[in-house]
């Protein structure tokens, strides 16, 4: 294989081998998500491209592969594994039966200008406008950011660079000032890389006011919470914000896995509460998941989408469900990779190589798990399992064992790989 310029990986004999076994479970999950009307096809695809750096979204990729081919692969995998996550989504079978096979026939999840063309054209599913482009929005000039960690300072930088006045609240004035210092250093790095001028960086830093009292957020039009990922901490903060922030202001949480509705329930204004899940590092990553609860007002969703556009972010919209879009699709795939390793089907290096070389993913699953943190991955997978009660979502025992042993990834020097 090496002599002809290929990268070999050694595996056992099982339906799907490595790449298909991991890839098609993820693709099937995306179809089920679309089938349940949880998110639009455009938002599902944008979420994985901008949130994970994937070259194509899952539904775009299925159209390229061919829906009939995907159905056959999944059916073969299911017959061998009897894993419900491999059972082809009913919508996939219906589309194959209807002859909607993807690009090769000019229509699949998307419609193309002709067979075998990559050019997508509008059809009956094409949104008339992005969420927030139609309908009323609220005025946002001042943004409050609560927190002093990496996410909070990154979000403060994003808003300040986009022309918003930012009130950055820390638990003490010293912490708030230190957080502003982190933003200044980040802006200096952007200047050094030629991404900002010195005047632009100075103007952005000048728009941020560090404070220690929540009362300083009283006149903010939008308050974004970026504190510890602990439900009781967030609920307590939302109750406090509800008491001090003006009526009509939007309260947003950056949670990646906790129920947004729980934060909303801690307030007397649940219609004004929304999720804004930024991705780290916030100044670099383009994606924001905009999460509406059953109570969130339409103009709140519209306003947050408009704010995201103003800051140069790509907003995708979804309901308040564990994992939102990205984590709900990404972490079961990572968990499946751990199960594959645990079963001694292939080595970690071969699995990582198969997904990077075979699927053009930016990182292999074990490289990514070590970056994310195995404890974080385990917590997210448990959340998904507890909400959906899907047996295939049960955390891989090997993942639990590594976390118990303190092998959490890069941050501890050992995870699936060892680091200096």
VENGIWO-V565052 format. One record per backbone hydrogen bond with DSSP energy under -1.0 kcal/mol. NH is the residue of the N-H (numbers start at 1). CO is the residue of the C=O. Records with the same first field share a line. If there is no record, write none. Layout:
BEGIN
NH = CO + CO
END
This chain:
BEGIN
5 = 2
6 = 1
12 = 345
17 = 14
20 = 16
21 = 16
22 = 18
23 = 19
24 = 20
26 = 22
27 = 23
28 = 24
29 = 25
30 = 26
31 = 27
32 = 28
33 = 29
34 = 30
35 = 31
36 = 32
37 = 34
38 = 33
44 = 40
45 = 41
46 = 42
47 = 43
48 = 44
49 = 45
50 = 46
51 = 47
54 = 48
61 = 57
62 = 58
63 = 59
64 = 60
65 = 61
66 = 62
67 = 101
70 = 66
71 = 67
72 = 68
73 = 69
74 = 70
75 = 71
76 = 72
77 = 73
78 = 74
79 = 75
80 = 76
81 = 77
82 = 78
86 = 83
93 = 89
94 = 90
95 = 91
96 = 92
97 = 93
98 = 94
99 = 96
100 = 95
101 = 99
102 = 107
103 = 63
105 = 102
107 = 102
108 = 110
112 = 106
113 = 119
116 = 103
117 = 114
121 = 111
126 = 123
133 = 130
143 = 165
144 = 222
145 = 167
146 = 224
147 = 169
153 = 149
154 = 150
155 = 151
156 = 152
157 = 153
158 = 154
159 = 155
160 = 156
161 = 157
163 = 160
164 = 159
165 = 141
166 = 207
167 = 143
168 = 209
169 = 145
170 = 211
176 = 172
177 = 173
178 = 174
179 = 175
180 = 176
181 = 177
182 = 178
183 = 179
184 = 180
185 = 181
186 = 182
187 = 183
188 = 184
189 = 185
190 = 186
191 = 187
192 = 188
193 = 189
194 = 191
195 = 190
201 = 197
202 = 198
203 = 199
204 = 200
205 = 201
206 = 202
207 = 204
208 = 205
209 = 166
211 = 168
216 = 213
217 = 214
218 = 215
220 = 217
221 = 142
222 = 142
223 = 250
224 = 144
225 = 252
226 = 146
230 = 228
234 = 230
235 = 231
236 = 232
237 = 233
238 = 234
239 = 235
240 = 236
241 = 237
242 = 238
243 = 239
244 = 240
245 = 241
246 = 218
249 = 246
250 = 221
251 = 272
252 = 223
253 = 274
254 = 225
264 = 260
265 = 261
267 = 264
272 = 269
273 = 270
274 = 251
275 = 291
276 = 253
277 = 289
278 = 276
284 = 281
285 = 281
288 = 314
289 = 277
290 = 316
291 = 275
292 = 318
297 = 271
301 = 297
302 = 298
303 = 299
304 = 300
305 = 301
306 = 302
307 = 303
308 = 304
309 = 305
310 = 306
311 = 307
312 = 309
313 = 308
314 = 286
316 = 288
318 = 290
320 = 292
321 = 319
324 = 321
328 = 323
329 = 325
330 = 326
331 = 327
334 = 330
335 = 331
336 = 332
337 = 333
338 = 334
339 = 335
340 = 336
341 = 337
342 = 338
343 = 339
344 = 341
345 = 340
351 = 347
352 = 348
353 = 349
354 = 350
355 = 351
356 = 352
357 = 353
358 = 354
361 = 355
368 = 364
369 = 365
370 = 366
371 = 367
372 = 368
373 = 369
374 = 408
377 = 373
378 = 374
379 = 375
380 = 376
381 = 377
382 = 378
383 = 379
384 = 380
385 = 381
386 = 382
387 = 383
388 = 384
389 = 385
393 = 390
394 = 391
400 = 396
401 = 397
402 = 398
403 = 399
404 = 400
405 = 401
406 = 403
407 = 402
408 = 406
409 = 414
410 = 370
412 = 409
415 = 417
419 = 413
END
